[in-house]
Amino acid sequence: MATPDYILTLREKIGHDQLFLPACTAVIIRDVPMNAALWEVPSVLLVQRADNETWAPVEGICEPGEEITTTAIREVKEEIGLDAKAEALLGVGQVGPVVYGNGDECMFMSTALRLSVPDGAEPVVSDEENLAAQWFSVAQMPASLSARNRMIIGDAVAQMKHPQGFRPRMGFVKRN
């Protein structure tokens, strides 16, 4: 599902003007086994977006009245066919403005969450939004991954390894 119906209805009324939308970033981390070598690091599940061919965690827009954890779980199921579980809040921040090829402009308030999937789960691209999905070592992520997403993935690993000392990020934009 590309653009939710409620947004298409809004666009009929407001045209390309900026929309402010709640959204999520679903970071799925696979930890290394207990008996792994010391140099092994966790993996992150990323999708290659169809619109710009960059790699990113699964992201999506909340449906009206939908809890953010429900959005994240739904988006993972829709985009890569996996059943996920919300594990932790990583942070909240502004993303955008984003201007799409058709001229539509959006600003997102994105909530980043760490999710888990069953051991051995492998993604299957399930919609037209993505070209591919695969696991990457957090030490060797694709060059096209944005700085914001690298930061959030680092936060996800830190939260998983040291949950008691982790504090969710308040804002993704660096302020002067």
ABEGO torsion letter per residue (X at the ends): XBBBAAAAAAAAAAEABBBBBBBBBBBBBBBBBAABBAABBBBBBBBBBAAAGBBBBBBBBBBBGBBAAAAAAAAAAAAAGBBBBBABBAEBBBBOBBBBAAGBBBBBBBBBBBBBBBBGBBBBBABAABABBBBBBAABBBAABBAAAAAAAAAAAAAAABAAABBBBBEABBBX
